[in-house]
Amino acid sequence: MAWVTESRSNVEVQTWIQQIVSEGCLSRYEHLHLTSIILADYKLADEERRQISRVLDYVQIGRLRLLD
């Protein structure tokens, strides 16, 4: 499944990431969207890429819960 991701501002991504981390969970849709952003958007700033990678790492180690 390929998604076309819209260009997001750095502030918008940071706010979204902060919200996910503070809530301690994210939906499968949000997880899929973050994954598609990091894989498809070659114009991501390094900081945005690091923040998204951090969230995906948190899911893997169990620090963030994935909701159905």
C-alpha positions, 0 to 999 in steps of 0.5 A: 500500500503506497500513501502520498504524504502531504508536506508537513511543517516542522512545528506540526510534526513536533506537536504531533510527536509531543502529543503521542509521547505525552499520551503514551499511545498511538493508533495503528493509523497514526503508526502507519502514517508515521511509517509512511512519512519516514519512508516516502518523504525524502524532504524530511528535516533531520530533526523530524526524521529523528523524532519519528524514529524515536516514536517508532523505537518507543513502540518497539521497546514497549514505551508507547502502546499501539491501540487498535 
